[in-house]
Amino acid sequence: QHTFVPLPRRWVVERSFGWMVQWRRLVRDYEGRIDVSCEMIYVAMGSLLLKRLFENE
């Protein structure tokens, strides 16, 4: 018998995926190369970081 056991920090990953959905280019696999897709994730997360950093000023 298997029971559901939530992973301890899974919500962090799910939240990050939710933030990336705001970038339309990351919703679908438009990129032909994996390195370009990886860089787009860095751009999206960096943009979110900068937005939140300067939001409180």
C-alpha positions as CSV (number, residue, x, y, z in Angstrom):
1,Q,0.0,0.0,0.0
2,H,1.4,3.3,-1.1
3,T,0.4,6.6,0.6
4,F,1.0,10.1,-0.6
5,V,4.0,11.7,1.1
6,P,4.7,15.4,0.0
7,L,8.3,16.2,-0.7
8,P,9.7,18.7,1.8
9,R,10.7,21.5,-0.6
10,R,8.7,20.8,-3.7
11,W,6.7,24.0,-3.3
12,V,9.8,26.0,-4.1
13,V,10.1,24.3,-7.5
14,E,6.4,24.6,-8.2
15,R,6.5,28.3,-7.3
16,S,9.5,28.9,-9.6
17,F,7.7,27.2,-12.5
18,G,4.7,29.4,-11.8
19,W,6.9,32.5,-12.1
20,M,8.4,31.2,-15.4
21,V,5.0,30.8,-17.0
22,Q,4.8,34.6,-17.1
23,W,7.5,34.4,-19.8
24,R,5.6,33.2,-22.9
25,R,8.7,32.0,-24.6
26,L,9.3,29.5,-21.7
27,V,5.8,28.1,-21.8
28,R,6.4,26.1,-24.9
29,D,9.6,24.5,-26.2
30,Y,10.4,27.1,-28.9
31,E,14.1,26.8,-28.7
32,G,16.0,24.3,-30.8
33,R,19.0,24.3,-28.6
34,I,19.1,23.4,-24.9
35,D,21.7,26.1,-24.0
36,V,19.5,28.9,-25.4
37,S,16.5,27.6,-23.4
38,C,18.7,27.5,-20.3
39,E,19.8,31.1,-20.8
40,M,16.2,32.2,-21.2
41,I,15.5,30.7,-17.8
42,Y,18.4,32.8,-16.4
43,V,17.0,35.9,-18.1
44,A,13.5,35.3,-16.7
45,M,14.7,34.7,-13.2
46,G,17.1,37.6,-13.3
47,S,14.3,39.9,-14.5
48,L,12.1,38.7,-11.7
49,L,14.9,39.3,-9.2
50,L,15.6,42.8,-10.5
51,K,11.9,43.7,-10.6
52,R,11.4,42.6,-6.9
53,L,14.7,44.3,-5.9
54,F,13.7,47.7,-7.3
55,E,10.0,47.4,-6.5
56,N,10.5,48.4,-2.9
57,E,12.3,51.7,-3.6
